[in-house]
Amino acid sequence: MGTMILLLASLLWCIPDADAAQKQPAFVTASFVGKNRLFLEDLTGEEIRIYENGQPRKVEYLQSGEVPVVFGFLFDRAFLPQPYDEPRYDRSQIPSSMGAMNVAHQVIDQGLGAQTGWVAVYDKDLRTVVDFTSDSGRLKDAIQAMRGERTIEDSSLYAALFQAVRKVADRNEKRRVLIVFLESIDRETSGKLKPLKNLLAASNVELFVAGFGSKAGALALQNEAALRDLGSVTAGGVYFTSMEGLEGLGRRIVGQIRTFYTIGFQSESKDGQPPSLKIECTRPGVKVSAHPVTPILQ
């Protein structure tokens, strides 16, 4: 099987010079849900069909889970612990910021520790805490040491997400994952979802959002709807949690990441003209859970 994967991967890169301007190796990610509403992990290339601009493309590379991944953690600075705050270990009083840090640690320990990661915080702008590194201990230490400031302005996810997506999308890994931790979506961002959705659709970054908001009522419902609308563009996911569900959140995120298939094919889309993609499965009752609009062109 390993030899076959290497052979398929090499085929993607061995493109005749005459077709170089038209065909490029492309990779997309997709997840598939069976009749029992569980993610599938045993599909073969023969069961997957991919269409680019309405034309069928041959699946030449298929791998589930273990492919090179780059991931980024993006924290809303406004809900981080304040300087000199002492960490709390009483589960009934743990603040949402510490909960978010714990979930980030779970994600690193349970699935992404051997991959390349990046950590940043945002308020009105984006600030890198740790640049891309495969040192999981360094990532966890930096996350645990993060603090906010009492005098900062209101946070703007809009500007920060633009910067974060572009930074992660510039990487060469076949999969690019961005996980955002926040309490709520700000008013500026909720009014500018369309350009953010267009950015995500063109980037092939899988966006995951972990919401830790505790407010109830109409405002909380509007916040949840806006985040779900943003998350619907990519193959990622949006999660809202209470402190009771904290332990399982990291496992759920990692579990969903592991059920993605990386699918490689020869793209005939020209540079600057993102194609439309459609992914199907021939196994009865199986549905594609989510997939990005455009492929990764390498």
Secondary structure, 3 states (H helix, E strand, C coil): CHHHHHHHHHHHHCCCHHHCCCCEEEEEEEEEECCCCCECCCCCHHHEEEEECCEEECCCEEEECCCCEEEEEEEEHHHCCCCCCCCCCCCCCCCHHHHHHHHHHHHHHHHHCCCEEEEEEECCCEEEEEEEECCHHHHHHHHHHCCCCCCCCCCCHHHHHHHHHHHHHCCCCCEEEEEEEECCCCHHHHCCHHHHHHHHHHHCCEEEEEECCCCCCHHHHHHHHHHHHHHCCCCCEEEECCHHHHHHHHHHHHHHHHCCEEEEEEECCCCCCCCCEEEEECCCCCEEEECCCCCEEC
